């Protein structure tokens, strides 16, 4: 994991959700954030591949896949749907990568066309600029700015990013 300067504090509900995730997938998430009715699980990319060998899990997830292609992104998306249905909350599973740009793309669901620029300032702070088309901005920011707020919190904890600006 990247150099973390700020620990992420978990509530008892978030700890319980992490245990539930581990019980279902046999993989321990890096962290979990629950705000309102939305849950974000952060799972290291190497652990996503461990989930592929869990046959009962693969069988459960396969009914949420339109095609039987098990790419990590499609598998994680289908698993999020399965968990959303069972937990009665919206679930996002973010694949963690030690590379800041990959993490930002995974967290915000960005495509290749979306622009990410990282600026290191003279005071040592790091700012991430994300440029997305206007019709996609609402999805990236999230309802009430929730997704942007959690993204900023996690980027600060994992990568010491001072701010993320979405345009």
KASUL-V933013 format. One line per field, one symbol per residue. psi: psi as a letter, one per 20 degrees, with the letter a starting at -180 (. if undefined). burial: # if it has 16 or more other ideal C-beta (glycine too) atoms within 10 Angstrom, else .. A space follows every 10 residues. Layout:
psi=???
burial=???
//
This chain:
psi=qropioqppq rhghgghghg ghhhikppqg rppppckppo popqhhhghh hhinghgggg hhiiphqlpm qgghghghhh gghgghikqp ppopopqipg gggggggilq rhhppppppp rhjiqppppp pqqhiighgg hrpjjggggg ggghhgghjl phqppp.
burial=.#.....#.. ...#..##.# #..##.#.## ####...### ####..##.. #.....##.. #..##..... ...####### ####..#... #######..# ..######## ...#.#.... .....#.#.# .#...#...# ##....##.# ########## #..#.#.
//
